[in-house]
Amino acid sequence: MNYSERYSRHILLKDFGEEGQLKLSKAKVLVIGAGGLGCPILQYLVASGIGNIGIADHDVVSLSNLQRQILFSVSDIGKSKAIQAKEKLLAMNPDIKIEIFNKKITNLNSLKIIENYDIIVDATDNFKARYTINDACVLLEKPLVFGAIFQYEGQVAVFNVEDEKGKKTNYRHLFPNPPTNSDAPNCNEIGVLGVLPGIIGILQATEVIKLISGIGKRLCNQLLIYNLLSSESYKVTIPSHDLPKNLIPENIFDFEQRDYGQMVGEFPEMININADRFKQLLLDEEAIFIDVREFGELPEADFEHLKIPLSTLSNHFSEMTKPKIILFCQSGIRSKKAYEIVKNHFSDTKELYNLEGGISNLKNIL
């Protein structure tokens, strides 16, 4: 593909030119979240010629996503956002490299993922993820481009980058401690106008390009707030004062020991799945199925699975080697108890699912 022609409008720009485009081609950017914010961020970063892009998202596309997540279509419903995003983005620009992380970013895996990228973009929608990403970036000294939306208003900032005075801030300078999830619900609970994440996501992508190329004035130590209803925007200066000791983990060990879910008042919510979703997961090589009924109970499951009765579950964690665990029993009651046991052991390092209604729910689909 003709490089000069594809990026000709960039190359023609004064103060950007071939040098700026070359910087983009060598950059490595990780976008965490491939939803409302992540879709426009990824589309514009790919179109601009960022050479290496990482996509981290463990979710699947749902019908309610399509009102704002314009990278996806009806045919993508039920499929991995990260996988589908990569496929569509490479169709837009096959000359770039894309690595996907089809998993939830936690304090146990984030450092290994983030350390390989130059710039991190937070396109998540919950406080647990935001504080985890922020603290990881502080520890690794990685620039973080932050974005958030709430109904008709959005926010953008650049963290962990020095301004002209040599000062830098992070998310905890803005919000030292998080509200609980109940105090600050996400768009799944209070809604969002579909165009808003597009606007904020494009602003985030712009800050990434400015950071890489060196053009313009970056949003360091400032929070840009945009109100969609009034078409007004304004900036708030973020103070760069010293943070209280131990607010941010001092080292990797401290970071990995923290319970970020408890910090934001999040308690494990059971993910119940129906027969159709169960059938989809049967094709997933990263999934393991566990029957928690006692030996001899019928009907016998006629698909690959482990038989671990609920009474002995705690003795078999070492056998649960795959990242996704699907629990089932006769009617869905015992598997709910099993879910709590497994969740308490693995925390957020595994994706857990409970078959609602039990194996009797599968007779018309298997």
DRENDOVEX-34880 format. One line per field, with one value per residue (C-alpha): x, y, z. Coordinates in nm, 4 decimals. Example, Ala and Ser with C-alpha at 12.3 -4.5 7.8 and 13.67 -1.06 7.14 Angstrom:
<badrens>
xx	(1.2300/1.3670)
yy	(-0.4500/-0.1060)
zz	(0.7800/0.7140)
</badrens>
This chain:
<badrens>
xx	(0.0000/0.1325/0.2492/0.2973/-0.0446/-0.2298/-0.0917/-0.0450/-0.2753/-0.0685/0.2594/0.1417/0.0792/0.3252/0.5111/0.3934/0.5162/0.6998/0.8740/0.5430/0.4022/0.7134/0.6711/0.3132/0.4240/0.6771/0.4456/0.2845/-0.0532/-0.2733/-0.6459/-0.8209/-1.1885/-1.3391/-1.6808/-1.8329/-1.5063/-1.2783/-1.4462/-1.3792/-1.0369/-0.9332/-1.0782/-0.8929/-0.5657/-0.5717/-0.6597/-0.3819/-0.1194/-0.0240/0.2061/0.1291/-0.2018/-0.3149/-0.6844/-0.7887/-1.1532/-1.3151/-1.6745/-1.8962/-2.1086/-2.4729/-2.7651/-2.7677/-2.4048/-2.4865/-2.6407/-2.2900/-2.0265/-2.0175/-1.7342/-1.9785/-2.2900/-2.5817/-2.3788/-2.1271/-2.3784/-2.2546/-1.8990/-1.5829/-1.5382/-1.1593/-1.1595/-1.4214/-1.2524/-0.9203/-1.0820/-1.2595/-0.9631/-0.7230/-0.9689/-0.9376/-0.5585/-0.3796/-0.0346/-0.0533/-0.0037/-0.2801/-0.2512/-0.5637/-0.6096/-0.9490/-0.9498/-1.0419/-0.7552/-0.6765/-0.3981/-0.2673/-0.2195/-0.2092/0.1612/0.2756/0.0426/0.0979/0.4781/0.5025/0.3310/0.4369/0.0985/-0.2058/-0.5609/-0.8305/-1.1606/-1.3267/-1.6562/-1.6021/-1.3975/-1.2342/-1.0704/-0.9775/-0.7928/-0.6239/-0.5031/-0.3967/-0.1906/-0.0267/0.0697/0.2150/0.4261/0.5495/0.5733/0.3501/0.1524/-0.2216/-0.4892/-0.8097/-1.1690/-1.5066/-1.8707/-2.1812/-2.5191/-2.4597/-2.1120/-1.7629/-1.4117/-1.0632/-0.7194/-0.3565/-0.1966/0.1578/0.3160/0.5129/0.3904/0.6177/0.6833/0.7949/0.4802/0.2677/-0.0523/-0.2469/-0.6095/-0.5765/-0.4903/-0.8352/-1.0203/-0.7960/-1.0463/-1.3250/-1.6967/-1.8777/-2.0366/-2.3780/-2.2875/-2.1628/-2.3481/-2.2263/-2.4142/-2.5712/-2.7730/-2.8344/-2.7926/-2.5801/-2.6551/-2.4850/-2.2831/-2.1136/-1.8584/-1.7752/-1.6859/-1.4856/-1.3161/-1.1972/-1.0578/-0.8678/-0.7300/-0.6213/-0.4254/-0.2525/-0.1431/-0.0204/0.1800/0.3489/0.4157/0.4950/0.2586/0.0308/-0.0309/-0.1211/-0.3883/-0.1327/-0.2561/-0.5873/-0.9310/-1.1295/-1.5046/-1.7467/-2.1235/-2.3194/-2.6458/-2.4900/-2.2077/-1.9735/-1.6358/-1.4032/-1.0809/-1.0114/-0.6556/-0.5612/-0.3368/-0.0044/0.0325/0.1916/-0.0538/-0.1035/0.1374/0.0179/-0.2642/-0.0865/0.0918/0.4633/0.5737/0.4539/0.3939/0.1755/-0.0150/-0.0893/-0.2041/-0.4691/-0.8367/-0.9556/-1.3039/-1.3527/-1.2059/-1.4938/-1.7580/-1.7902/-1.9071/-1.9022/-2.2039/-2.2967/-2.2919/-2.5795/-2.5993/-2.8796/-2.8646/-2.7764/-2.4754/-2.3751/-2.3714/-2.1473/-1.9001/-1.8792/-1.6825/-1.4431/-1.1060/-1.0376/-1.3436/-1.3672/-1.7023/-1.7511/-2.0412/-2.0808/-2.3421/-2.2664/-2.1495/-2.4323/-2.6815/-2.8644/-2.8778/-2.5066/-2.3466/-2.2501/-1.9855/-1.6289/-1.6318/-1.4894/-1.6941/-1.6205/-1.8985/-1.9726/-1.8655/-1.5082/-1.4783/-1.2227/-0.9780/-0.9666/-0.8754/-0.5507/-0.7536/-0.9250/-0.6465/-0.8393/-0.9302/-1.3067/-1.4997/-1.8612/-2.0361/-2.3538/-2.5619/-2.9092/-3.1218/-2.8769/-2.8923/-2.5728/-2.3777/-2.4599/-2.2914/-2.0015/-1.9745/-1.9165/-1.6484/-1.4589/-1.4954/-1.3523/-1.0523/-0.9628/-1.0906/-1.0818/-0.8225/-1.0900/-1.4105/-1.6904/-2.0317/-2.3275/-2.5761/-2.9130/-3.1686/-2.9046/-2.8464/-3.2194/-3.2161/-3.0003/-3.2247/-3.3580/-3.0269/-2.7621)
yy	(0.0000/0.3463/0.4941/0.8500/0.8595/0.7105/0.9648/1.2521/1.4886/1.4354/1.4782/1.8074/1.9555/2.2172/2.1046/1.7441/1.6185/1.2928/1.3085/1.3183/1.0330/0.8232/0.8759/0.7476/0.4394/0.3492/0.4106/0.1432/0.2376/0.0245/0.1011/-0.0522/-0.0835/-0.1397/0.0092/0.3529/0.5391/0.2683/0.2344/0.5906/0.5957/0.2783/0.3825/0.7127/0.5744/0.3000/0.5450/0.7808/0.5072/0.4163/0.1224/-0.1015/-0.1083/-0.3210/-0.3794/-0.5023/-0.5957/-0.9122/-0.8246/-0.9386/-0.7244/-0.6792/-0.5165/-0.2224/-0.1444/-0.0638/0.2757/0.4138/0.1480/0.2121/-0.0273/-0.3167/-0.4367/-0.6736/-0.9683/-0.9152/-0.9642/-1.2284/-1.2149/-1.0879/-0.7119/-0.7415/-1.0067/-0.8342/-0.4966/-0.6363/-0.7903/-0.4689/-0.2423/-0.4499/-0.4228/-0.0440/-0.0481/-0.3807/-0.2233/-0.1916/-0.4535/-0.5273/-0.7409/-0.8288/-0.9132/-1.0776/-1.0505/-0.8170/-0.5887/-0.6396/-0.5589/-0.9136/-0.8891/-0.5203/-0.4556/-0.7268/-0.5936/-0.2212/-0.2374/-0.3179/0.0023/0.3670/0.5253/0.3847/0.4973/0.4454/0.3874/0.1965/0.2723/0.1840/0.3075/-0.0257/-0.0317/0.3377/0.3199/-0.0065/0.1389/0.4664/0.3037/0.0655/0.3582/0.5504/0.2499/0.1991/0.5742/0.5418/0.8334/0.7813/0.9419/0.9394/0.9766/0.9414/1.0082/1.0654/1.1166/1.4427/1.5346/1.4033/1.4485/1.4153/1.4478/1.3456/1.1983/1.1087/1.3530/1.6586/2.0028/2.2940/2.3532/1.9960/1.9072/1.5994/1.4594/1.1359/1.0343/1.0347/1.4042/1.4554/1.1942/1.0660/0.8027/0.6516/0.6753/0.3462/0.2062/0.2791/0.6459/0.6807/0.4404/0.3754/0.4223/0.0769/0.2187/0.5852/0.6009/0.8050/0.9836/0.7799/1.0597/1.1671/0.8827/0.9510/1.3120/1.2270/0.9299/1.1475/1.3985/1.1158/0.9962/1.3540/1.3708/1.0426/1.1785/1.5007/1.3075/1.0956/1.3649/1.6497/1.8975/2.1347/2.1798/1.8655/1.8387/1.7780/1.8747/1.9847/1.8290/1.9196/1.9031/1.9039/1.9504/1.8185/1.9982/2.3439/2.2777/2.4326/2.3136/2.4376/2.3332/2.2736/2.2820/1.9685/2.0523/1.8672/1.8505/1.5566/1.2744/1.1131/0.8284/0.4822/0.6242/0.4800/0.1443/0.1899/-0.1146/-0.4073/-0.6320/-0.3684/-0.3138/-0.6836/-0.7280/-0.4537/-0.5358/-0.2756/-0.4238/-0.3772/-0.0264/0.0880/-0.1031/-0.3689/-0.7101/-1.0185/-1.0304/-1.3662/-1.3937/-1.6201/-1.7520/-1.9153/-2.2232/-2.0249/-1.8592/-2.1950/-2.3454/-2.0607/-2.1217/-2.4912/-2.3784/-2.1652/-2.3346/-2.1150/-2.2473/-2.5338/-2.6819/-2.8154/-3.0337/-2.9835/-3.2574/-3.5789/-3.8833/-4.0840/-3.8000/-3.7993/-3.6872/-3.7238/-3.4334/-3.5460/-3.2787/-3.2424/-3.1400/-3.2011/-3.3780/-3.2083/-3.2394/-2.9242/-3.0985/-3.1414/-2.8285/-2.6528/-2.9410/-2.9118/-2.5508/-2.6681/-2.8453/-2.5221/-2.4198/-2.2359/-1.8637/-1.9232/-2.1479/-2.2502/-2.4121/-2.6166/-2.8590/-3.0123/-2.7022/-2.4141/-2.4000/-2.5820/-2.4162/-2.0757/-2.1849/-2.3227/-1.9852/-1.8081/-2.0598/-2.0360/-1.6557/-1.6153/-1.8279/-1.6800/-1.3243/-1.1530/-1.3797/-1.6047/-1.5422/-1.7279/-1.8240/-2.0048/-2.1999/-2.0683/-2.3446/-2.6171/-2.8951/-2.9503/-2.6199/-2.7710/-3.0539/-2.8545/-2.7168/-2.9909)
zz	(0.0000/-0.0884/0.2437/0.1162/-0.0454/0.2500/0.4960/0.2503/0.4393/0.7545/0.5714/0.4196/0.7640/0.8829/1.1990/1.1475/0.8109/0.7462/1.0844/1.2707/1.0656/1.1259/1.5015/1.4773/1.2851/1.5563/1.8523/2.0687/2.2192/2.4465/2.4515/2.7521/2.6690/2.3241/2.4021/2.3558/2.4061/2.2739/1.9338/1.8071/1.9753/1.7955/1.4620/1.4541/1.5893/1.3271/1.0501/1.1604/1.1257/1.4834/1.4142/1.7118/1.8962/2.1876/2.2630/2.6078/2.6636/2.8013/2.7098/2.4214/2.1918/2.2924/2.1127/2.3559/2.2616/1.8994/1.9819/2.0488/1.9712/1.5993/1.5218/1.5655/1.3853/1.4477/1.3177/1.6014/1.8847/2.1288/1.9948/2.1632/2.1320/2.1200/1.8480/1.6336/1.6761/1.5542/1.2468/1.1479/1.2223/1.0149/0.7274/0.7646/0.7770/0.7205/0.7619/1.1402/1.4109/1.6602/1.9726/2.1685/2.5350/2.5660/2.9439/3.2273/3.3299/3.7001/3.9436/3.8846/3.5082/3.4183/3.4766/3.2347/2.9663/3.0176/3.0367/2.6644/2.5466/2.5198/2.5944/2.7747/2.6969/2.9599/2.7801/3.0641/3.2367/3.6033/3.8971/3.9759/3.6331/3.6393/3.9697/3.8743/3.5427/3.7023/3.9757/3.7273/3.5037/3.7980/3.8984/3.5415/3.4657/3.1606/3.0087/3.0572/2.8414/3.0441/2.9304/3.1001/3.0160/3.2253/3.0570/2.8639/2.9866/2.9186/3.0591/2.9104/3.0737/3.0244/3.3357/3.4315/3.1856/3.2940/3.1885/3.0965/3.4684/3.5271/3.7229/3.6605/3.8051/3.7990/3.8438/4.2233/4.2219/4.0733/4.2798/4.5645/4.6712/4.4617/4.5260/4.5488/4.2351/4.3837/4.4279/4.0708/3.8382/3.4835/3.1569/3.1877/3.4778/3.3908/3.0125/2.7744/2.4476/2.1772/2.0180/2.3437/2.3677/2.0036/2.0842/2.3964/2.2313/1.9420/2.1927/2.3619/2.0280/1.9564/2.2828/2.1969/1.8587/2.0208/2.2783/2.0118/1.7546/1.9941/1.8296/2.0179/2.3882/2.5805/2.8505/3.1246/3.4716/3.3231/3.2984/2.9888/3.0509/2.7595/2.7956/2.5006/2.5806/2.5933/2.3430/2.5984/2.7196/2.9903/3.1614/3.5287/3.6618/3.8535/4.1538/4.1576/4.5368/4.7151/4.7703/5.1113/5.1776/5.0749/4.8622/4.5585/4.5968/4.6662/4.4682/4.2584/4.5596/4.7270/4.4016/4.3504/4.7104/4.6977/4.6594/4.4099/4.4012/4.7732/4.7461/4.5266/4.7219/4.4540/4.5554/4.3338/4.1067/3.9667/3.5882/3.4954/3.1409/2.9445/2.7214/2.4082/2.5720/2.7211/2.3707/2.2476/2.5288/2.4378/2.1313/2.3366/2.3852/2.6883/2.8743/3.1204/3.2311/3.5822/3.6956/4.0713/4.1138/4.2983/4.1022/3.9496/3.9063/3.5739/3.3052/3.2427/3.0583/2.7057/2.6484/2.7779/3.1435/3.4906/3.7563/4.0893/4.3483/4.5460/4.8680/4.7399/4.5231/4.7451/4.6982/4.3188/4.2378/4.0752/3.8048/3.7000/3.4642/3.1920/3.2138/3.1815/3.4194/3.3615/3.6577/3.6361/3.8404/3.8193/3.8703/3.9178/4.2974/4.3918/4.1116/4.2655/4.5886/4.3844/4.2101/4.5432/4.6447/4.3168/4.3036/4.6521/4.5583/4.2193/4.2709/3.9272/3.7651/3.6113/3.4191/3.5983/3.4634/3.6190/3.4055/3.5158/3.5606/3.5529/3.3040/3.2631/3.0752/2.8017/2.6786/2.3843/2.2685/2.2981)
</badrens>
